Amino acid sequence: MRDRQPECVQCRRPMERGYLVDHGYGAVYPLAWAAGFPKWSRWSGLKVRKEEKVPVATFRCPRCGRLDSFAEPGEWPPRQP
């Protein structure tokens, strides 16, 4: 998905790449995907190991605003290409 630019299914126009922001305690991260069900922690909210996270790329249609997100297996936190 990194080298491919998706097309909007509604407008048939190329979509622009971006990311959704995940706010943590005193930090901001790109959104990640994790398999299974959430496991709660009294101290940190959710228990998620770094190895379980998959970076998520989100593409936006400049015409209609549609967002499409894709999990991209790779290193966490994601680095710039």
Biopython code that builds the backbone (N, CA, C, O; Angstrom):
import numpy as np
from Bio.PDB.StructureBuilder import StructureBuilder

atoms = [
    (1, "MET", "N", (0.836, -1.204, 0.000)),
    (1, "MET", "CA", (0.000, 0.000, 0.000)),
    (1, "MET", "C", (0.873, 1.258, 0.000)),
    (1, "MET", "O", (0.419, 2.313, -0.441)),
    (2, "ARG", "N", (2.101, 1.170, 0.479)),
    (2, "ARG", "CA", (2.959, 2.363, 0.540)),
    (2, "ARG", "C", (3.225, 2.964, -0.832)),
    (2, "ARG", "O", (3.278, 4.185, -0.974)),
    (3, "ASP", "N", (3.393, 2.114, -1.849)),
    (3, "ASP", "CA", (3.749, 2.613, -3.164)),
    (3, "ASP", "C", (2.542, 2.744, -4.091)),
    (3, "ASP", "O", (2.695, 3.062, -5.271)),
    (4, "ARG", "N", (1.353, 2.501, -3.565)),
    (4, "ARG", "CA", (0.128, 2.564, -4.373)),
    (4, "ARG", "C", (-0.777, 3.664, -3.831)),
    (4, "ARG", "O", (-0.916, 3.812, -2.617)),
    (5, "GLN", "N", (-1.388, 4.430, -4.718)),
    (5, "GLN", "CA", (-2.315, 5.478, -4.312)),
    (5, "GLN", "C", (-3.732, 5.007, -4.623)),
    (5, "GLN", "O", (-4.095, 4.879, -5.792)),
    (6, "PRO", "N", (-4.551, 4.743, -3.575)),
    (6, "PRO", "CA", (-5.912, 4.256, -3.831)),
    (6, "PRO", "C", (-6.781, 5.300, -4.525)),
    (6, "PRO", "O", (-6.497, 6.498, -4.514)),
    (7, "GLU", "N", (-7.840, 4.794, -5.123)),
    (7, "GLU", "CA", (-8.809, 5.639, -5.804)),
    (7, "GLU", "C", (-10.097, 5.642, -4.985)),
    (7, "GLU", "O", (-10.497, 4.600, -4.467)),
    (8, "CYS", "N", (-10.746, 6.787, -4.862)),
    (8, "CYS", "CA", (-12.007, 6.895, -4.131)),
    (8, "CYS", "C", (-13.078, 6.051, -4.815)),
    (8, "CYS", "O", (-13.266, 6.153, -6.027)),
    (9, "VAL", "N", (-13.775, 5.227, -4.054)),
    (9, "VAL", "CA", (-14.808, 4.369, -4.644)),
    (9, "VAL", "C", (-16.056, 5.155, -5.023)),
    (9, "VAL", "O", (-16.876, 4.665, -5.801)),
    (10, "GLN", "N", (-16.218, 6.360, -4.491)),
    (10, "GLN", "CA", (-17.375, 7.186, -4.837)),
    (10, "GLN", "C", (-17.088, 8.112, -6.019)),
    (10, "GLN", "O", (-17.893, 8.215, -6.945)),
    (11, "CYS", "N", (-15.937, 8.786, -5.982)),
    (11, "CYS", "CA", (-15.623, 9.803, -6.994)),
    (11, "CYS", "C", (-14.669, 9.327, -8.087)),
    (11, "CYS", "O", (-14.527, 9.981, -9.120)),
    (12, "ARG", "N", (-14.021, 8.194, -7.858)),
    (12, "ARG", "CA", (-13.014, 7.677, -8.789)),
    (12, "ARG", "C", (-11.853, 8.642, -8.985)),
    (12, "ARG", "O", (-11.296, 8.741, -10.078)),
    (13, "ARG", "N", (-11.490, 9.355, -7.919)),
    (13, "ARG", "CA", (-10.351, 10.267, -7.963)),
    (13, "ARG", "C", (-9.241, 9.733, -7.074)),
    (13, "ARG", "O", (-9.519, 9.006, -6.120)),
    (14, "PRO", "N", (-7.977, 10.080, -7.366)),
    (14, "PRO", "CA", (-6.877, 9.655, -6.504)),
    (14, "PRO", "C", (-7.043, 10.250, -5.103)),
    (14, "PRO", "O", (-7.445, 11.403, -4.944)),
    (15, "MET", "N", (-6.726, 9.440, -4.098)),
    (15, "MET", "CA", (-6.852, 9.889, -2.709)),
    (15, "MET", "C", (-5.484, 10.316, -2.189)),
    (15, "MET", "O", (-4.458, 9.803, -2.635)),
    (16, "GLU", "N", (-5.472, 11.255, -1.245)),
    (16, "GLU", "CA", (-4.206, 11.708, -0.682)),
    (16, "GLU", "C", (-3.918, 10.987, 0.625)),
    (16, "GLU", "O", (-4.819, 10.763, 1.434)),
    (17, "ARG", "N", (-2.661, 10.626, 0.825)),
    (17, "ARG", "CA", (-2.234, 9.874, 1.997)),
    (17, "ARG", "C", (-2.131, 10.792, 3.212)),
    (17, "ARG", "O", (-1.746, 11.956, 3.101)),
    (18, "GLY", "N", (-2.483, 10.245, 4.367)),
    (18, "GLY", "CA", (-2.358, 10.958, 5.627)),
    (18, "GLY", "C", (-2.413, 9.979, 6.778)),
    (18, "GLY", "O", (-2.160, 8.789, 6.588)),
    (19, "TYR", "N", (-2.735, 10.448, 7.951)),
    (19, "TYR", "CA", (-2.846, 9.569, 9.113)),
    (19, "TYR", "C", (-3.809, 10.161, 10.120)),
    (19, "TYR", "O", (-4.032, 11.372, 10.140)),
    (20, "LEU", "N", (-4.383, 9.304, 10.959)),
    (20, "LEU", "CA", (-5.246, 9.729, 12.047)),
    (20, "LEU", "C", (-4.411, 9.803, 13.314)),
    (20, "LEU", "O", (-3.496, 9.000, 13.499)),
    (21, "VAL", "N", (-4.708, 10.741, 14.174)),
    (21, "VAL", "CA", (-3.911, 10.968, 15.375)),
    (21, "VAL", "C", (-4.550, 10.297, 16.583)),
    (21, "VAL", "O", (-5.759, 10.384, 16.797)),
    (22, "ASP", "N", (-3.711, 9.627, 17.369)),
    (22, "ASP", "CA", (-4.127, 8.969, 18.600)),
    (22, "ASP", "C", (-3.476, 9.713, 19.762)),
    (22, "ASP", "O", (-2.250, 9.783, 19.844)),
    (23, "HIS", "N", (-4.287, 10.269, 20.660)),
    (23, "HIS", "CA", (-3.760, 11.026, 21.789)),
    (23, "HIS", "C", (-3.559, 10.118, 22.985)),
    (23, "HIS", "O", (-4.475, 9.405, 23.396)),
    (24, "GLY", "N", (-2.361, 10.145, 23.541)),
    (24, "GLY", "CA", (-2.063, 9.414, 24.766)),
    (24, "GLY", "C", (-1.815, 10.397, 25.885)),
    (24, "GLY", "O", (-1.968, 11.605, 25.701)),
    (25, "TYR", "N", (-1.438, 9.900, 27.024)),
    (25, "TYR", "CA", (-1.164, 10.768, 28.166)),
    (25, "TYR", "C", (0.119, 11.543, 27.893)),
    (25, "TYR", "O", (1.215, 10.994, 27.997)),
    (26, "GLY", "N", (-0.017, 12.808, 27.547)),
    (26, "GLY", "CA", (1.131, 13.665, 27.287)),
    (26, "GLY", "C", (1.841, 13.386, 25.970)),
    (26, "GLY", "O", (2.963, 13.854, 25.780)),
    (27, "ALA", "N", (1.231, 12.642, 25.055)),
    (27, "ALA", "CA", (1.881, 12.322, 23.785)),
    (27, "ALA", "C", (0.840, 12.188, 22.677)),
    (27, "ALA", "O", (-0.345, 11.975, 22.933)),
    (28, "VAL", "N", (1.311, 12.317, 21.452)),
    (28, "VAL", "CA", (0.464, 12.138, 20.268)),
    (28, "VAL", "C", (1.142, 11.113, 19.373)),
    (28, "VAL", "O", (2.340, 11.216, 19.111)),
    (29, "TYR", "N", (0.380, 10.113, 18.895)),
    (29, "TYR", "CA", (0.915, 9.049, 18.066)),
    (29, "TYR", "C", (0.037, 8.864, 16.835)),
    (29, "TYR", "O", (-1.137, 9.236, 16.843)),
    (30, "PRO", "N", (0.622, 8.274, 15.747)),
    (30, "PRO", "CA", (-0.236, 7.859, 14.643)),
    (30, "PRO", "C", (-1.101, 6.688, 15.105)),
    (30, "PRO", "O", (-0.710, 5.943, 16.004)),
    (31, "LEU", "N", (-2.255, 6.527, 14.505)),
    (31, "LEU", "CA", (-3.173, 5.459, 14.862)),
    (31, "LEU", "C", (-2.563, 4.098, 14.571)),
    (31, "LEU", "O", (-1.794, 3.946, 13.622)),
    (32, "ALA", "N", (-2.908, 3.101, 15.394)),
    (32, "ALA", "CA", (-2.427, 1.728, 15.195)),
    (32, "ALA", "C", (-3.604, 0.775, 15.295)),
    (32, "ALA", "O", (-4.643, 1.112, 15.863)),
    (33, "TRP", "N", (-3.433, -0.431, 14.735)),
    (33, "TRP", "CA", (-4.431, -1.488, 14.803)),
    (33, "TRP", "C", (-3.849, -2.619, 15.630)),
    (33, "TRP", "O", (-2.655, -2.907, 15.539)),
    (34, "ALA", "N", (-4.693, -3.269, 16.447)),
    (34, "ALA", "CA", (-4.279, -4.429, 17.230)),
    (34, "ALA", "C", (-5.364, -5.496, 17.119)),
    (34, "ALA", "O", (-6.553, -5.179, 17.124)),
    (35, "ALA", "N", (-4.958, -6.754, 17.019)),
    (35, "ALA", "CA", (-5.904, -7.866, 16.868)),
    (35, "ALA", "C", (-6.577, -8.199, 18.192)),
    (35, "ALA", "O", (-6.050, -7.901, 19.264)),
    (36, "GLY", "N", (-7.738, -8.816, 18.103)),
    (36, "GLY", "CA", (-8.419, -9.318, 19.291)),
    (36, "GLY", "C", (-9.264, -8.275, 19.998)),
    (36, "GLY", "O", (-9.707, -7.294, 19.401)),
    (37, "PHE", "N", (-9.477, -8.512, 21.287)),
    (37, "PHE", "CA", (-10.303, -7.628, 22.107)),
    (37, "PHE", "C", (-9.416, -6.825, 23.049)),
    (37, "PHE", "O", (-8.345, -7.298, 23.428)),
    (38, "PRO", "N", (-9.834, -5.623, 23.436)),
    (38, "PRO", "CA", (-9.007, -4.808, 24.338)),
    (38, "PRO", "C", (-8.882, -5.441, 25.717)),
    (38, "PRO", "O", (-9.834, -6.010, 26.250)),
    (39, "LYS", "N", (-7.684, -5.329, 26.280)),
    (39, "LYS", "CA", (-7.421, -5.777, 27.653)),
    (39, "LYS", "C", (-7.131, -4.530, 28.475)),
    (39, "LYS", "O", (-6.189, -3.795, 28.182)),
    (40, "TRP", "N", (-7.922, -4.296, 29.484)),
    (40, "TRP", "CA", (-7.827, -3.076, 30.266)),
    (40, "TRP", "C", (-6.774, -3.180, 31.357)),
    (40, "TRP", "O", (-6.565, -4.237, 31.954)),
    (41, "SER", "N", (-6.123, -2.061, 31.597)),
    (41, "SER", "CA", (-5.133, -1.949, 32.661)),
    (41, "SER", "C", (-5.554, -0.803, 33.577)),
    (41, "SER", "O", (-5.975, 0.254, 33.107)),
    (42, "ARG", "N", (-5.440, -1.012, 34.842)),
    (42, "ARG", "CA", (-5.787, 0.035, 35.802)),
    (42, "ARG", "C", (-4.881, 1.263, 35.638)),
    (42, "ARG", "O", (-5.310, 2.390, 35.882)),
    (43, "TRP", "N", (-3.638, 1.041, 35.227)),
    (43, "TRP", "CA", (-2.650, 2.123, 35.195)),
    (43, "TRP", "C", (-2.493, 2.792, 33.842)),
    (43, "TRP", "O", (-2.222, 3.992, 33.779)),
    (44, "SER", "N", (-2.657, 2.045, 32.758)),
    (44, "SER", "CA", (-2.359, 2.643, 31.458)),
    (44, "SER", "C", (-3.534, 2.669, 30.475)),
    (44, "SER", "O", (-3.344, 3.027, 29.313)),
    (45, "GLY", "N", (-4.717, 2.305, 30.904)),
    (45, "GLY", "CA", (-5.860, 2.281, 29.988)),
    (45, "GLY", "C", (-5.993, 0.940, 29.305)),
    (45, "GLY", "O", (-6.783, 0.100, 29.736)),
    (46, "LEU", "N", (-5.230, 0.726, 28.242)),
    (46, "LEU", "CA", (-5.239, -0.558, 27.539)),
    (46, "LEU", "C", (-3.862, -1.204, 27.603)),
    (46, "LEU", "O", (-2.837, -0.522, 27.573)),
    (47, "LYS", "N", (-3.857, -2.530, 27.693)),
    (47, "LYS", "CA", (-2.602, -3.278, 27.632)),
    (47, "LYS", "C", (-2.373, -3.675, 26.179)),
    (47, "LYS", "O", (-3.078, -4.533, 25.648)),
    (48, "VAL", "N", (-1.391, -3.053, 25.539)),
    (48, "VAL", "CA", (-1.041, -3.388, 24.159)),
    (48, "VAL", "C", (0.477, -3.375, 24.061)),
    (48, "VAL", "O", (1.125, -2.367, 24.343)),
    (49, "ARG", "N", (1.032, -4.508, 23.658)),
    (49, "ARG", "CA", (2.479, -4.574, 23.475)),
    (49, "ARG", "C", (2.852, -3.931, 22.145)),
    (49, "ARG", "O", (2.095, -3.991, 21.176)),
    (50, "LYS", "N", (4.008, -3.327, 22.115)),
    (50, "LYS", "CA", (4.502, -2.656, 20.914)),
    (50, "LYS", "C", (4.492, -3.604, 19.708)),
    (50, "LYS", "O", (4.179, -3.190, 18.592)),
    (51, "GLU", "N", (4.837, -4.884, 19.942)),
    (51, "GLU", "CA", (4.894, -5.867, 18.853)),
    (51, "GLU", "C", (3.511, -6.178, 18.271)),
    (51, "GLU", "O", (3.417, -6.675, 17.149)),
    (52, "GLU", "N", (2.447, -5.896, 19.014)),
    (52, "GLU", "CA", (1.086, -6.199, 18.553)),
    (52, "GLU", "C", (0.498, -5.093, 17.686)),
    (52, "GLU", "O", (-0.520, -5.305, 17.028)),
    (53, "LYS", "N", (1.114, -3.930, 17.672)),
    (53, "LYS", "CA", (0.574, -2.794, 16.926)),
    (53, "LYS", "C", (0.947, -2.850, 15.455)),
    (53, "LYS", "O", (2.076, -3.188, 15.100)),
    (54, "VAL", "N", (-0.020, -2.512, 14.598)),
    (54, "VAL", "CA", (0.207, -2.417, 13.157)),
    (54, "VAL", "C", (-0.125, -0.979, 12.752)),
    (54, "VAL", "O", (-1.238, -0.518, 13.005)),
    (55, "PRO", "N", (0.813, -0.263, 12.128)),
    (55, "PRO", "CA", (0.541, 1.118, 11.706)),
    (55, "PRO", "C", (-0.635, 1.187, 10.729)),
    (55, "PRO", "O", (-0.846, 0.269, 9.936)),
    (56, "VAL", "N", (-1.390, 2.273, 10.791)),
    (56, "VAL", "CA", (-2.549, 2.478, 9.933)),
    (56, "VAL", "C", (-2.324, 3.717, 9.072)),
    (56, "VAL", "O", (-2.031, 4.796, 9.588)),
    (57, "ALA", "N", (-2.462, 3.554, 7.752)),
    (57, "ALA", "CA", (-2.419, 4.689, 6.824)),
    (57, "ALA", "C", (-3.852, 5.024, 6.452)),
    (57, "ALA", "O", (-4.666, 4.130, 6.222)),
    (58, "THR", "N", (-4.156, 6.310, 6.394)),
    (58, "THR", "CA", (-5.504, 6.752, 6.028)),
    (58, "THR", "C", (-5.408, 7.641, 4.802)),
    (58, "THR", "O", (-4.561, 8.531, 4.724)),
    (59, "PHE", "N", (-6.282, 7.387, 3.853)),
    (59, "PHE", "CA", (-6.313, 8.167, 2.623)),
    (59, "PHE", "C", (-7.623, 8.946, 2.556)),
    (59, "PHE", "O", (-8.676, 8.442, 2.947)),
    (60, "ARG", "N", (-7.549, 10.185, 2.055)),
    (60, "ARG", "CA", (-8.706, 11.085, 2.002)),
    (60, "ARG", "C", (-8.950, 11.522, 0.567)),
    (60, "ARG", "O", (-8.020, 11.886, -0.152)),
    (61, "CYS", "N", (-10.228, 11.481, 0.158)),
    (61, "CYS", "CA", (-10.603, 11.977, -1.161)),
    (61, "CYS", "C", (-10.711, 13.499, -1.083)),
    (61, "CYS", "O", (-11.466, 14.014, -0.258)),
    (62, "PRO", "N", (-9.973, 14.230, -1.924)),
    (62, "PRO", "CA", (-10.033, 15.693, -1.881)),
    (62, "PRO", "C", (-11.366, 16.269, -2.365)),
    (62, "PRO", "O", (-11.684, 17.429, -2.106)),
    (63, "ARG", "N", (-12.137, 15.440, -3.070)),
    (63, "ARG", "CA", (-13.416, 15.928, -3.596)),
    (63, "ARG", "C", (-14.564, 15.726, -2.600)),
    (63, "ARG", "O", (-15.262, 16.682, -2.259)),
    (64, "CYS", "N", (-14.765, 14.477, -2.127)),
    (64, "CYS", "CA", (-15.929, 14.208, -1.265)),
    (64, "CYS", "C", (-15.576, 14.054, 0.216)),
    (64, "CYS", "O", (-16.465, 14.047, 1.067)),
    (65, "GLY", "N", (-14.265, 13.931, 0.532)),
    (65, "GLY", "CA", (-13.855, 13.836, 1.926)),
    (65, "GLY", "C", (-13.874, 12.424, 2.493)),
    (65, "GLY", "O", (-13.604, 12.242, 3.681)),
    (66, "ARG", "N", (-14.182, 11.424, 1.683)),
    (66, "ARG", "CA", (-14.215, 10.034, 2.153)),
    (66, "ARG", "C", (-12.843, 9.639, 2.699)),
    (66, "ARG", "O", (-11.811, 9.988, 2.126)),
    (67, "LEU", "N", (-12.846, 8.903, 3.821)),
    (67, "LEU", "CA", (-11.611, 8.382, 4.408)),
    (67, "LEU", "C", (-11.597, 6.861, 4.295)),
    (67, "LEU", "O", (-12.591, 6.202, 4.603)),
    (68, "ASP", "N", (-10.477, 6.308, 3.856)),
    (68, "ASP", "CA", (-10.261, 4.861, 3.816)),
    (68, "ASP", "C", (-8.963, 4.580, 4.548)),
    (68, "ASP", "O", (-7.935, 5.195, 4.265)),
    (69, "SER", "N", (-9.013, 3.645, 5.494)),
    (69, "SER", "CA", (-7.840, 3.305, 6.288)),
    (69, "SER", "C", (-7.381, 1.886, 5.994)),
    (69, "SER", "O", (-8.193, 0.995, 5.746)),
    (70, "PHE", "N", (-6.065, 1.689, 6.025)),
    (70, "PHE", "CA", (-5.462, 0.395, 5.743)),
    (70, "PHE", "C", (-4.369, 0.118, 6.762)),
    (70, "PHE", "O", (-3.535, 0.981, 7.038)),
    (71, "ALA", "N", (-4.372, -1.095, 7.325)),
    (71, "ALA", "CA", (-3.298, -1.519, 8.214)),
    (71, "ALA", "C", (-2.115, -1.926, 7.344)),
    (71, "ALA", "O", (-2.258, -2.701, 6.398)),
    (72, "GLU", "N", (-0.946, -1.390, 7.681)),
    (72, "GLU", "CA", (0.267, -1.666, 6.906)),
    (72, "GLU", "C", (1.288, -2.339, 7.806)),
    (72, "GLU", "O", (1.951, -1.662, 8.592)),
    (73, "PRO", "N", (1.432, -3.653, 7.711)),
    (73, "PRO", "CA", (2.404, -4.326, 8.569)),
    (73, "PRO", "C", (3.777, -3.679, 8.453)),
    (73, "PRO", "O", (4.240, -3.364, 7.357)),
    (74, "GLY", "N", (4.401, -3.493, 9.570)),
    (74, "GLY", "CA", (5.722, -2.868, 9.566)),
    (74, "GLY", "C", (6.129, -2.465, 10.966)),
    (74, "GLY", "O", (5.544, -2.899, 11.958)),
    (75, "GLU", "N", (7.112, -1.655, 11.019)),
    (75, "GLU", "CA", (7.728, -1.222, 12.273)),
    (75, "GLU", "C", (6.826, -0.250, 13.032)),
    (75, "GLU", "O", (6.163, 0.597, 12.434)),
    (76, "TRP", "N", (6.813, -0.386, 14.359)),
    (76, "TRP", "CA", (6.071, 0.559, 15.197)),
    (76, "TRP", "C", (7.032, 1.222, 16.149)),
    (76, "TRP", "O", (7.813, 0.515, 16.785)),
    (77, "PRO", "N", (7.029, 2.521, 16.290)),
    (77, "PRO", "CA", (6.188, 3.466, 15.534)),
    (77, "PRO", "C", (6.660, 3.591, 14.096)),
    (77, "PRO", "O", (7.842, 3.410, 13.806)),
    (78, "PRO", "N", (5.724, 3.904, 13.187)),
    (78, "PRO", "CA", (6.100, 3.991, 11.782)),
    (78, "PRO", "C", (7.071, 5.132, 11.535)),
    (78, "PRO", "O", (6.998, 6.174, 12.186)),
    (79, "ARG", "N", (7.960, 4.933, 10.611)),
    (79, "ARG", "CA", (8.920, 5.980, 10.221)),
    (79, "ARG", "C", (8.524, 6.533, 8.860)),
    (79, "ARG", "O", (7.795, 5.897, 8.099)),
    (80, "GLN", "N", (9.016, 7.724, 8.572)),
    (80, "GLN", "CA", (8.719, 8.329, 7.274)),
    (80, "GLN", "C", (9.380, 7.531, 6.158)),
    (80, "GLN", "O", (10.502, 7.053, 6.325)),
    (81, "PRO", "N", (8.702, 7.381, 5.022)),
    (81, "PRO", "CA", (9.307, 6.650, 3.887)),
    (81, "PRO", "C", (10.478, 7.414, 3.300)),
    (81, "PRO", "O", (11.101, 6.951, 2.345)),
]
sb = StructureBuilder()
sb.init_structure("model")
sb.init_model(0)
sb.init_chain("A")
sb.init_seg("    ")
for serial, (resi, resn, name, xyz) in enumerate(atoms, 1):
    if name == "N":
        sb.init_residue(resn, " ", resi, " ")
    sb.init_atom(name, np.array(xyz, "f"), 0.0, 1.0, " ", f" {name:<3s}", serial, name[0])
structure = sb.get_structure()
